Every structure is written in structure tokens, then in C-alpha cells.
Amino acid sequence: MASDIKDTVHAVEAAAVMRLLPARPRLLALGEPTHGQDPLLDLRNDLFRQLVEQEGYRTIAIESDCVAGLIVDDYVTAGTGTLDDVMERGFSHGFGASTANRELVRWVRAYNAGRPASGQLRFAGFDGPLEITGAASPRQVLTALHGYLATWVDPDLLPCTAEALDQLLGTDERWTDPAVMTDPSRSVGRSPEARELRLLADDLEALLHAHTPHLIAATSRDAWDRACLYGRTATGLLRYHFWMADTSPSRMTHLLGIRDQMMADNLLALADRGPALVHAHNAHLQRHKSSMRMWDHPLLEWWSAGAIVSARLGEEYAVLATALGSMRHREVGTPPADTVEGLLYTLPEDRYVVDAPRLATVLGDTPPAARVSPWFGYAPLDPAHLADTDGLVFVKDVPQT
């Protein structure tokens, strides 16, 4: 079996990845099993550079706030701002502190310098403006969408004035109170004002789409795309806040599902501009349902962004999952020999991409054991997912950086 497994292994290179796929996908997703490890992000950066130079990829999208990501995109395309400021304000989840993310932004800006807009690379966040402790106020995206429409369509068609919108929104602190995550009664998501805002957001988004030909001609496709991002983010945030106020047992399932639906909507919009490399946690990109346990909840399950996008795009969506051998600074030691990670750990290479469906065939009807991680921040590979994954990137040892 060892020789059969070795036959499924290739170098982590764009050409090798493309040979695993029937055609170049519009969205090529690269998952990671843990966050905050720069060696994995360095691998992502290397692969993106090769995809740009060899396969014509033009966008990289990461699991970060889609609105904040516009700051990064403005920097890499037009040089707006400074690198330090962009790293501080253009990322969520603390990802701006990563040296590898900084190098990615620096490289994309250098690549774009002097190139026409049509030949430039783009950066995108595709997560919602969400953190573990809660969600952003819908103010920024609602007022930006309203302002765009107020400038370019007949003001009489707008469902409200900017002043009325501001009054309904109230203070941002009402929306961003972190205590809401554990105390739904503190949420404003089901207040009369929030319900009115959901209707207005729907009307503003409908107006945006109804006037698509005029708006693209009067502004640009990029400006219209950005307004669409504001619209779908506004409706997603208001939906998220609505369920933050819920007290039923399904509250967390709704919140987790809404987040991945927002991710999926952003990815489908990027697919129209494709091809793009997408980078996020394996759980958000897999074709299967995601699951997790939180606090005293039973097992929570919801459809991942990858599952939603894959159902829509078919072969134009491809996913590479990443698995690790060891990460000793996080007490993740040598993998057990009876796991997929353990079998791959015996091979001499430091990192490689595996033909996952072929490996599943080699392993037969009795899959290896599922690895158990001693650290909550690392999610081991689920061997049952191999056959539905286009490729498996394996990194033998992740050092502390």
C-alpha cells in the first residue's frame, strides 16, 4: 500500500494541482485546518504567485471581513493609504498581524504597479463583518449603498432619506454590544427599528439591481459591484442581528448558517470576476456540512460556504483541503500511524499535494481512523471527506514562527 500511496503524491505546484482537475475552476479553494500559522500562509502565497503567472488567476480571497477588504483592494490597485494602515484596518480576526499576509499585500501591490486596471490583481475578503463576539453595525454598508443610489438614481425612487436611515440605525454601540452573544435579550435585532431597516435594505438592494444598466454605464462595473457588496452585506447583517435576538434552541445553527451563506454569496460574486484563489478554514470550504460543539449546545450542523458554492458551480469550484503532521508548539505531535496523517507522515517530502479521490480508492472500504487533536484550534482531517475533495495538501511539520 505504501507504494500505491506514494503514487498519489505530487509537489505543491500550480501545474500539479491543475492536473488533478478536469479544467481550470473559476474558484480554487485552499483550506487550512487551523488559523494563525504563517508557514501555511507562505504556502498559500507561493501557490497564488504560480497561479497568477501560469494559470491567469487574478484574485485572491481570504476569510476576512469583506468590507474591510476593500481597504486592501484600494491599496493594491491604486496605492491608496500606507501598508501599515492597510494591515491594521483592512483585515478582521487579527489576520493583519501576520507577516505572511503582509508579504502577500506587498507582493500584489508590487505586481500591480504600472499595470493597467485590466491586468491588475485584486484582493477580497469574503467573510461577513463578523467576529466571535458579535456582528458589526449595518450603518457603514447601508449608508454607503444609500449614498451611491442617491447620487445616481432619481431621489424620488429611494425608500427613505439619509436622515431617516440614520435615525433608525441609532448608535453603533446598540448593534455591537459583545454581551449579546450570550444574552439575546440585549440584542436590537428584533426591535421595530431593525425590522424597518430590513425592509429598507431589501428595497435599496432591489432598486440597485433594477437600475443595473444605467448604474454600470454611469459609474463603472467595479463601482456597481461594490454597491452590490454593500447591499448583500447589509441584508446579511440585519438577518444575523435578527437571529442574535432569538432565544430558541436553533439560534446558533441559524447564526452559523447565515455566516456561511454570506461567505457563499461573496464567493459567487467573485466567481463572476474569476478565476480566484480562495483561502479559509477547511470547514468553510468543504463540500460537506460543517459541524461543531459550542458551550452546552448539542452538535451544531449547517451547510458550509463551499457546499453551497459547489452545488451552484459544479466543476467550476474545486477544493484542496490541508492536513498537518505535527505542530509541536501547539502540542500536536506525530500523528498516529492508523490515520491518514500518519500514513502520509511516513513519506519523505516536507509538503506535497495528494490526489485525494485516488487516495480514498487506495485506502479502500475501511478508511483510516480519524485523528483526535489535543488542541482545540486544530481540526484534523475527516477521512470520510477524502473522496469529495479534489486534492489534499499535506504539510509534514509546522514550526513555530
C-alpha positions as CSV (number, residue, x, y, z in Angstrom):
1,M,0.0,0.0,0.0
2,A,2.9,2.4,0.7
3,S,3.9,2.4,-2.9
4,D,0.3,3.0,-4.0
5,I,0.0,5.9,-1.6
6,K,3.3,7.4,-2.9
7,D,1.8,7.3,-6.5
8,T,-0.9,9.8,-5.4
9,V,1.7,12.4,-4.2
10,H,2.9,15.4,-6.2
11,A,4.8,18.7,-5.4
12,V,2.7,21.6,-4.2
13,E,2.8,23.5,-7.6
14,A,0.1,25.1,-9.7
15,A,0.7,22.7,-12.6
16,A,0.4,19.6,-10.3
17,V,-2.8,21.0,-8.8
18,M,-4.3,21.6,-12.3
19,R,-3.5,18.1,-13.4
20,L,-5.9,16.9,-10.6
21,L,-8.8,18.9,-12.1
22,P,-10.9,18.4,-15.2
23,A,-10.5,22.1,-16.1
24,R,-9.3,25.4,-14.6
25,P,-12.0,26.3,-12.0
26,R,-13.4,29.7,-11.5
27,L,-12.9,29.3,-7.8
28,L,-10.0,27.2,-6.5
29,A,-10.3,26.9,-2.7
30,L,-7.4,26.1,-0.5
31,G,-8.4,25.2,3.1
32,E,-6.4,25.2,6.3
33,P,-7.1,23.2,9.4
34,T,-6.0,26.0,11.8
35,H,-5.5,29.7,11.7
36,G,-2.5,31.9,12.6
37,Q,0.3,29.7,11.2
38,D,2.4,31.7,8.8
39,P,4.1,28.6,7.2
40,L,0.6,27.6,5.8
41,L,0.1,31.2,4.6
42,D,3.5,31.2,3.0
43,L,2.5,28.0,1.1
44,R,-0.7,29.8,0.0
45,N,1.3,32.8,-1.2
46,D,3.6,30.6,-3.2
47,L,0.7,28.8,-4.9
48,F,-1.0,32.1,-5.6
49,R,2.1,33.5,-7.4
50,Q,2.3,30.4,-9.5
51,L,-1.4,30.5,-10.3
52,V,-1.1,34.2,-11.4
53,E,2.0,33.6,-13.6
54,Q,1.0,30.2,-15.1
55,E,-2.8,30.0,-15.0
56,G,-4.1,33.5,-15.3
57,Y,-5.6,33.8,-11.8
58,R,-6.3,37.5,-10.9
59,T,-8.0,37.5,-7.5
60,I,-7.1,36.2,-4.0
61,A,-9.9,36.0,-1.5
62,I,-9.4,35.2,2.2
63,E,-11.6,34.5,5.3
64,S,-11.7,38.2,6.4
65,D,-14.2,41.0,6.6
66,C,-15.4,41.7,3.1
67,V,-16.0,45.4,3.8
68,A,-12.6,45.9,5.4
69,G,-11.1,44.0,2.5
70,L,-12.0,47.0,0.2
71,I,-9.3,48.9,2.0
72,V,-6.7,46.3,1.0
73,D,-8.0,46.2,-2.6
74,D,-7.8,50.0,-2.9
75,Y,-4.2,49.8,-1.7
76,V,-3.1,47.0,-4.1
77,T,-4.8,48.5,-7.1
78,A,-4.4,52.3,-6.6
79,G,-1.9,52.7,-3.9
80,T,-4.4,54.3,-1.5
81,G,-3.1,54.6,2.0
82,T,0.0,53.0,3.6
83,L,0.9,49.4,4.1
84,D,0.9,49.8,7.9
85,D,-2.5,51.3,7.9
86,V,-3.9,48.7,5.5
87,M,-2.7,45.9,7.6
88,E,-4.3,47.4,10.7
89,R,-7.7,48.3,9.2
90,G,-8.1,46.0,6.2
91,F,-8.3,42.7,8.0
92,S,-10.5,41.1,10.6
93,H,-9.9,38.3,13.1
94,G,-6.4,39.6,13.9
95,F,-5.1,38.5,10.4
96,G,-3.4,41.8,9.8
97,A,-0.7,40.9,12.3
98,S,0.5,38.1,10.1
99,T,3.9,38.5,8.4
100,A,2.7,36.3,5.6
101,N,-0.4,38.3,5.0
102,R,1.7,41.5,4.9
103,E,4.0,39.9,2.4
104,L,1.0,38.9,0.2
105,V,-0.3,42.5,0.2
106,R,3.2,43.9,-0.5
107,W,3.7,41.4,-3.4
108,V,0.3,42.1,-5.0
109,R,0.9,45.9,-4.8
110,A,4.3,45.5,-6.4
111,Y,2.8,43.3,-9.2
112,N,0.1,45.8,-10.0
113,A,2.4,48.9,-10.0
114,G,2.4,50.3,-13.6
115,R,-0.1,47.8,-14.9
116,P,-3.5,48.9,-16.4
117,A,-6.6,48.1,-14.4
118,S,-7.4,45.2,-16.7
119,G,-4.2,43.4,-15.9
120,Q,-4.1,44.0,-12.2
121,L,-4.6,41.5,-9.4
122,R,-7.4,42.0,-6.9
123,F,-7.8,41.3,-3.2
124,A,-11.0,40.4,-1.4
125,G,-12.3,39.4,2.0
126,F,-15.3,37.2,1.7
127,D,-16.3,36.8,5.4
128,G,-19.1,39.0,6.7
129,P,-18.2,41.8,9.1
130,L,-18.5,39.3,12.0
131,E,-16.3,38.4,14.9
132,I,-16.8,35.6,17.5
133,T,-18.3,38.1,20.0
134,G,-20.8,39.6,17.6
135,A,-21.5,41.5,14.4
136,A,-20.9,45.0,13.1
137,S,-23.5,47.7,12.9
138,P,-25.2,47.8,9.5
139,R,-24.6,51.6,9.4
140,Q,-21.5,51.6,7.1
141,V,-22.9,49.4,4.4
142,L,-26.5,50.8,4.5
143,T,-25.3,54.4,4.3
144,A,-22.8,53.6,1.5
145,L,-25.5,51.9,-0.5
146,H,-28.0,54.7,0.1
147,G,-25.3,57.3,-0.9
148,Y,-24.5,55.5,-4.1
149,L,-28.1,55.3,-5.2
150,A,-28.9,58.8,-4.1
151,T,-26.2,60.1,-6.4
152,W,-27.1,58.1,-9.5
153,V,-30.9,57.5,-9.5
154,D,-33.9,59.7,-9.1
155,P,-34.1,60.6,-5.4
156,D,-37.9,60.1,-5.5
157,L,-37.3,56.4,-6.1
158,L,-35.4,56.0,-2.8
159,P,-37.5,54.4,0.0
160,C,-36.2,56.8,2.7
161,T,-33.9,59.7,3.2
162,A,-30.4,59.6,4.6
163,E,-31.7,61.3,7.8
164,A,-34.4,58.7,8.3
165,L,-31.9,55.9,7.8
166,D,-29.6,57.5,10.4
167,Q,-32.4,57.8,12.9
168,L,-33.4,54.2,12.5
169,L,-29.8,53.0,12.9
170,G,-29.2,54.8,16.2
171,T,-25.9,54.4,17.9
172,D,-23.5,51.7,16.7
173,E,-22.9,50.5,20.3
174,R,-26.5,49.2,20.3
175,W,-25.5,46.8,17.5
176,T,-22.0,45.8,18.6
177,D,-22.6,45.1,22.3
178,P,-20.5,41.9,22.8
179,A,-22.8,40.7,25.7
180,V,-25.4,39.9,23.1
181,M,-23.7,36.7,22.1
182,T,-24.6,35.2,25.5
183,D,-27.6,37.3,26.3
184,P,-30.1,37.6,23.3
185,S,-32.3,40.0,25.3
186,R,-29.7,42.7,24.8
187,S,-29.9,42.5,21.0
188,V,-31.7,45.2,19.0
189,G,-32.1,42.8,16.1
190,R,-35.9,42.4,16.5
191,S,-36.7,45.9,17.5
192,P,-39.2,47.9,15.4
193,E,-36.3,49.9,14.0
194,A,-34.4,46.8,12.9
195,R,-37.5,45.3,11.3
196,E,-38.0,48.6,9.3
197,L,-34.3,48.6,8.3
198,R,-34.6,45.1,6.9
199,L,-37.5,46.3,4.6
200,L,-35.5,49.4,3.6
201,A,-32.4,47.3,2.9
202,D,-34.4,45.0,0.7
203,D,-35.9,48.0,-1.2
204,L,-32.5,49.6,-1.7
205,E,-31.0,46.4,-3.0
206,A,-33.9,45.9,-5.3
207,L,-33.5,49.4,-6.6
208,L,-29.8,48.8,-7.2
209,H,-30.5,45.7,-9.3
210,A,-33.4,47.3,-11.2
211,H,-31.2,50.1,-12.4
212,T,-28.2,47.9,-13.3
213,P,-27.7,49.1,-16.9
214,H,-27.8,52.8,-16.0
215,L,-25.6,52.4,-12.9
216,I,-22.9,50.5,-14.7
217,A,-22.9,52.9,-17.6
218,A,-22.9,56.0,-15.3
219,T,-20.3,54.7,-12.8
220,S,-18.4,51.5,-13.6
221,R,-18.7,47.8,-13.2
222,D,-16.4,48.0,-10.2
223,A,-18.5,50.7,-8.5
224,W,-21.7,48.7,-9.1
225,D,-20.0,45.5,-7.8
226,R,-19.0,47.4,-4.7
227,A,-22.6,48.7,-4.2
228,C,-23.8,45.1,-4.6
229,L,-21.4,44.0,-1.8
230,Y,-22.9,46.8,0.4
231,G,-26.4,45.6,-0.4
232,R,-25.9,41.9,0.3
233,T,-23.8,42.6,3.4
234,A,-26.5,44.9,4.8
235,T,-29.2,42.3,4.4
236,G,-27.0,39.6,5.7
237,L,-26.0,41.7,8.8
238,L,-29.6,42.6,9.6
239,R,-30.6,38.9,9.2
240,Y,-27.7,38.0,11.6
241,H,-28.8,40.5,14.1
242,F,-32.4,39.3,13.9
243,W,-31.2,35.8,14.9
244,M,-28.9,37.2,17.6
245,A,-32.1,38.2,19.4
246,D,-33.5,34.7,19.1
247,T,-34.0,32.6,22.3
248,S,-34.8,29.2,20.7
249,P,-32.5,26.2,20.6
250,S,-31.9,26.8,16.9
251,R,-30.3,30.2,17.4
252,M,-26.6,29.2,17.0
253,T,-27.4,27.0,14.0
254,H,-29.0,30.0,12.3
255,L,-26.1,32.3,13.1
256,L,-23.5,29.8,11.8
257,G,-25.5,29.1,8.7
258,I,-26.1,32.8,8.0
259,R,-22.3,33.5,8.2
260,D,-21.5,30.7,5.6
261,Q,-24.4,31.9,3.4
262,M,-22.8,35.4,3.4
263,M,-19.5,33.9,2.5
264,A,-21.1,31.9,-0.3
265,D,-22.8,35.0,-1.7
266,N,-19.5,36.8,-1.7
267,L,-17.7,33.9,-3.4
268,L,-20.4,33.6,-6.1
269,A,-19.9,37.3,-6.8
270,L,-16.2,36.8,-7.1
271,A,-16.7,33.8,-9.4
272,D,-18.2,36.3,-11.9
273,R,-14.9,38.1,-11.9
274,G,-12.8,34.9,-11.7
275,P,-10.6,33.0,-11.6
276,A,-9.8,33.4,-7.9
277,L,-7.9,31.5,-5.3
278,V,-9.9,31.3,-2.1
279,H,-8.3,30.7,1.3
280,A,-10.1,29.9,4.5
281,H,-10.6,27.2,7.1
282,N,-11.3,23.7,5.7
283,A,-14.7,23.7,7.4
284,H,-15.9,26.7,5.4
285,L,-14.7,25.3,2.0
286,Q,-15.6,21.6,2.2
287,R,-18.4,20.1,0.2
288,H,-20.0,18.5,3.3
289,K,-22.0,20.0,6.1
290,S,-19.9,21.7,8.8
291,S,-20.4,20.8,12.5
292,M,-19.1,21.9,15.9
293,R,-20.0,21.9,19.5
294,M,-20.3,25.2,21.5
295,W,-20.8,25.6,25.2
296,D,-23.7,23.4,26.3
297,H,-25.2,23.1,22.9
298,P,-25.7,19.7,21.2
299,L,-23.8,19.1,18.0
300,L,-24.5,22.0,15.6
301,E,-24.6,21.3,11.8
302,W,-25.0,23.7,8.9
303,W,-24.1,23.9,5.2
304,S,-20.6,25.3,4.6
305,A,-20.0,28.1,2.1
306,G,-18.0,25.5,0.0
307,A,-21.0,23.2,-0.1
308,I,-23.3,26.0,-1.3
309,V,-20.9,27.2,-3.9
310,S,-20.1,23.8,-5.2
311,A,-23.8,23.0,-5.6
312,R,-24.1,26.1,-7.7
313,L,-20.8,26.0,-9.7
314,G,-20.2,22.3,-10.1
315,E,-16.8,21.6,-11.6
316,E,-16.0,25.3,-11.7
317,Y,-15.4,25.0,-8.0
318,A,-12.5,22.9,-6.7
319,V,-11.3,22.5,-3.2
320,L,-7.9,21.5,-1.7
321,A,-8.0,20.6,2.0
322,T,-4.8,21.0,4.1
323,A,-3.8,18.4,6.7
324,L,-0.8,18.6,9.1
325,G,1.6,16.1,10.5
326,S,2.8,17.9,13.6
327,M,2.6,21.3,15.2
328,R,4.6,20.8,18.3
329,H,4.3,24.3,19.6
330,R,0.6,23.6,19.9
331,E,1.1,20.2,21.4
332,V,0.1,18.5,18.2
333,G,2.7,15.7,18.0
334,T,3.5,12.9,15.5
335,P,0.2,11.6,14.1
336,P,-1.0,8.1,14.9
337,A,0.0,5.6,12.3
338,D,-3.5,4.4,11.7
339,T,-4.7,7.9,10.5
340,V,-4.4,9.5,7.0
341,E,-2.0,12.0,8.5
342,G,0.0,9.1,10.0
343,L,0.2,7.3,6.6
344,L,1.3,10.5,4.8
345,Y,3.8,11.4,7.6
346,T,6.0,8.4,6.7
347,L,6.7,9.8,3.2
348,P,10.0,11.8,3.0
349,E,8.7,15.1,1.5
350,D,8.1,18.1,3.7
351,R,4.9,19.1,1.8
352,Y,3.0,17.8,-1.2
353,V,-0.4,17.7,-2.8
354,V,-2.2,14.4,-2.9
355,D,-4.8,13.1,-5.4
356,A,-7.5,12.8,-2.7
357,P,-10.1,10.7,-4.6
358,R,-7.4,8.3,-5.8
359,L,-6.0,8.0,-2.2
360,A,-9.5,7.2,-1.0
361,T,-9.7,4.4,-3.6
362,V,-6.3,3.1,-2.5
363,L,-7.4,3.1,1.2
364,G,-10.4,1.0,0.2
365,D,-13.7,0.5,2.0
366,T,-12.2,0.6,5.5
367,P,-10.9,4.2,6.0
368,P,-8.2,5.0,8.5
369,A,-9.1,6.2,11.9
370,A,-10.0,9.9,12.5
371,R,-7.2,11.8,14.3
372,V,-8.0,13.4,17.6
373,S,-6.4,16.8,18.3
374,P,-5.1,17.7,21.7
375,W,-5.6,21.4,20.9
376,F,-9.0,22.9,20.1
377,G,-7.6,25.2,17.5
378,Y,-6.6,22.4,15.1
379,A,-9.2,20.4,13.2
380,P,-7.8,17.1,11.9
381,L,-8.8,15.7,8.6
382,D,-12.1,13.8,8.4
383,P,-11.1,10.7,6.3
384,A,-14.7,10.4,5.2
385,H,-14.3,13.6,3.2
386,L,-11.3,12.4,1.0
387,A,-13.4,11.2,-1.9
388,D,-15.2,14.5,-2.2
389,T,-12.1,16.6,-2.0
390,D,-10.2,17.4,-5.2
391,G,-6.8,17.4,-3.6
392,L,-5.2,17.2,-0.1
393,V,-2.2,19.4,0.7
394,F,-0.1,17.8,3.4
395,V,2.4,19.7,5.5
396,K,4.6,17.4,7.5
397,D,5.8,19.6,10.3
398,V,4.6,23.2,11.1
399,P,7.3,25.1,13.0
400,Q,6.7,27.9,15.4
401,T,7.3,31.3,13.8
